[in-house]
Amino acid sequence: MSEKVLDVNETPKLGKLLTLSFQHLFAMIGATILVPQLVGLSPAIALLTSGIATIVFIIITQFKVPAYLGSSFAFIIPIQIATQEGGIGSAMIGSMFVAAVYALISLLIWKTGHRFIMRILPPIVVAPVIIVIGLALSPVAIMNASTIQVGDDRVYSLLHFSAALVSLAVAIICIMFFKGIISLMPVLLGIIAGYIYSIGIGIVDFTAVKEAPVFSVPEMLLPGIDYEFTVTWSLLAIMVPIAIVTISEHIGHQLVLGRIVERDYIKDPGLHRSILGDGLGTFISSLIGGPPKTTYGENIGVLAITRVFSVAVIIGAAVLAILASFLGKAMAIVQTIPGAVLGGISILLFGIIASSGLRMLVDHKIDFGNQRNLVIASVILVIGIGGATIKFSETFQIEGMALAAIVGVLLNLILPGKTTETLIDETE
């Protein structure tokens, strides 16, 4: 492994700090603004809350973990369902309860150690649920890429689909034929290319950009002011079980990050601190109308390539994101990105999510000759992708990926022949 350029506690000079921080901003911005575009939230508030959540995370982890928190893709469908049933405020409330689950898990890990969570969430449960998340989102990607809204109907448009294909092609080219920072920004560069192409074919409306102020305060959603704080069992059933996946994703990122910077983050500052920081970031985000947060693999990739592990650089990127959220004209431009462009990028991005679940199965050498593994994975996939629902009453039901996650955990606990395979190598 090559020598580190800057260690975690080192701070570069201002000029270099800004340059390195901009790299992290560009690496995460494409995916971070895509999520709010798909669920009806403000891209500006997503940027603002990503910066705030990142700073909070770094403080909670005692300035030891150089991780950036961006918008979580795992919550796209739950937010859409919660919004349909009770408005966007319901999705924000659900996100707050997800954060409460993070806090509870953090407390349990602090008091009892991390092994219990590893045994509840082995790869045979987590990986198929991750596959479900990616594949369940695929119809959204195709709809956005190939259709436009005409009145009450979605109508196929080859013109718009061509913009989706340009975005997709550029993103693939960035991944396949470039190295370094460019290979870590396929989403951003794909969106830029698709947007320029969309301008060329005349499907971008700049009216909103002309009317937008140069500077503006991000649009916030506050409980008790913009929506009533109402909690239902159905809402909790939609949102809370997704924490099963996002906590697993968090653990995976901490392991990878620890290997890159040559530290054991599971022990110091501790998994309980990093999970608490992630959860608190999500809570603060949802409190003012932002999407749930998660640590970003794109930024971990930047660390691996640049060998700059400085926490100060990550804080710099967070501050830049906060400042960018107040640029009214820039945020208005983001709002004019055609849905087809976002759909084209989503085809790749959602597929990568599903493929990462497959990769987890391969990396952990899950044996599908074992009937137990075959049963658990099969049931999770069909329940999640098929959209199965258990309706307890008119106001309480569990469906889709939430139900799949719960059933997966229960099957793993109940079925005989349980193995010791976990997300963390527990050999001491």
Secondary structure by P-SEA (a helix, b strand, c coil): cccccccccccccaaaaaaaaaaaaaacaaaaaaaaaaccccaaaaaaaaaaaaaaaaaaacccccccccccccaaaaaaaaaacccaaaaaaaaaaaaaaaaaaaaaaaccccaaaaaacccccaaaaaaaaaaaaaaaaaaaacccccccbbbbbaaaaaaaaaaaaaaaaaaccccccccccaaaaaaaaaaaaaaaacccccccccccccccccccccccccccccccaaaaaacccaaaaaaaaaaaaaaaaaaaacccccccccaaaaaaaaaaaaaaaaaacccbbbbbaaaaaaaaaaccccaaaaaaaaaaaaaaaaaaaaaaaaaaccaaaaaaaaaaaaaaaaaaaaaaaaaaccccccaaaaaaaaaaaaaaaabbbbbcccccccccaaaaaaaaaaaaaccccccccccccccc
